[in-house]
Amino acid sequence: MVSTCGTQRSGLRFLSAPTYQSSRTSPLSLRRLHRGLRRYVCGLEGAAVGLCRRLGVEGVRSGETGIWVGERKICAIGVHCSHHVTSHGLALNCNTDLSWFDHIVPCGIEGKGVTSLSAELGRAVTVEEVVPPFLEAFQEEFHCNLDFRDGEEEEEAGLPDHHHRSPK
């Protein structure tokens, strides 16, 4: 299922294609990473470039946030941060039907296209295929070991208490 919704970020519309995009959005404490927000966004870009390199795609940074292959965006980044804890993250086009982007101005950037790992490699690339090399690239970029914890352990890891509250 594909949906779009309004956003206050640059693109004004957000395209969500969960089966075809790898969206990494786990909450992270920037304090624990010893990074400010801008440096974190740059780190996400570096991890996405590392993933592309591992798969044989030449993804690069440009003057616009995200990762590009020529004039086509392959990875969008949008981060929300509150109390030094991030949410949202990146959306990497894996096996996305790129015609969906004909109905929006991707990331609010006129005159540029969108691509996917599948389009660049000429074969189907699944989200499941990209998760392990992305996690490797993330650990390399951030010089860390990822530790997946449940809610109780997150509190001990320094995530603020409001992170665990359910909406009322």
N, C-alpha and C positions, 0 to 999 in steps of 0.2 A: 504494500500500500504506500502510495506517495502522497504527501500532504505539503501544503505551504501554509505559513502563518506570518502575520505581521511581526516586525521586529524593529527595535530602535537602533539596531546596528546599521552599518553602511548600506547593506543591500536592500533594506526595507522589507523584503520578503525572504523567508528562509525555506529552502527546499529540503525536505526530509525523506530520504529513501533508505530506510534502515537495513534492508536486506542487501543493498548494493553499495552502501557507503560504510566505511569503517569509522564510526564516531567514537572517539575516546574522550570520556567526560568524567572520569572518576575525580572526586574531590581530593585535593592535595593541599597540604600546608606549605605555603611558601617559606615560612620560617624554618621548617624542618629541611627544606631544600636549600636554605641560605641564598634565596634569590628574590629580587624584586619582580614586579609584574612584567615589565618590559623584557627583562632578562629571561623570564619564564617563557614568554611568547617566542622569543628568539630561540630558546631551547626546543620548544615544540617544532619550530621550523627546522631546526637542525636534525631532530629525530625523524621528521618526515623526509628530509633529504637523504638521511642515512637509510631509511627503508627503501626509498626509490633506488638508491645506488645498489642495495642488496638484491633488488629484483631486476636490475639492468636498465633502469629508466633514468635519464639525466634530468632530475628535478633540481631547480635552483631557486634561490631567493631573488626577489627583485625589489623595486621601490614600493610595491604594494604588499601588504601582509599576505602570507600564504606561500605556496610552492607552485612553481610554474614550469611548464615544458614548452619552451618557445613563448608564444603569445597566448597559451592556453593554461588555465588554472587547473591543477590536479588536486590541490589540497587547500581547503579554506580553514581559517583559524578564527575563533571567536571565544574569548575568555571572559567570564564574569568572576570578580573577586570581592569577597567581603570578609573582613577581619583576617586578612592574609590567608584565606582558604579559597581555592579556585573551584569553579564549576564551569561547565561547558568545556570546550577544548578544540578539537580539530575534526574535520570531516574530509576523509580521503576517498576520492571516487575510485572504487574498485571495478565493479562491473555494472555501472550505472547506465541507464538508457539516457544518453546525452541529449536526446530530443526534448526531454523535460525542461532543459535549461533554455529552450527557445521561447518559453512563456514568461521568463523573468529576465532581469538584468543581473546576472550573477555577481554577488558582492557589491552591487552598485557601480560596477566598472563597465562603462560603455566601450564597445569596439574590441573587446577581447573575448576569447572563446573559453571553453571548458573541455577538459579531456579526462580520461580515466586510465588506470593501469591496464585494463583489458584492451582499450583502444591503442595504447602505446606499444603493448607487447604482442598484439595480434592473437590473443587467446583469452579465454575466460579466466579472470583472477577473482577468487572469492574472498569475502571478508575473513573467513576462517583461515585462509592461506596467509593473509598479511598480518594477523595478530602476533604470532610468535616473532617474526623478524622486526615488527614494529617495537615490541617490548624490548628486544635486544638493542635496537637503535636508541630507544629512550634511555635505557640504562647506560649505554655508552655516552650519550650526549650529556646526561645529568650526573655522570660519575656516581651512580647509585645502584643498589640492589632493590628491586621491587619486592614489597612484602604485602601480600593481600590479606587484609584483616577483616574480621566481622565488626559489628557496631560497638561492642564492649571494648574490644582492643583498640578501636579508633580513638575512643576517649583517652585511653592511656597514651596514644601516640600524639596527643596534643591537638586534636580537632576540637573546636569549640562545641559546647553542649548543645547549642541551638541546631547543630547539624543533624542531631538525632531526633528532633521533635517532628511529629507528624502534623500536617496542617489540620487545624480545627474546623 
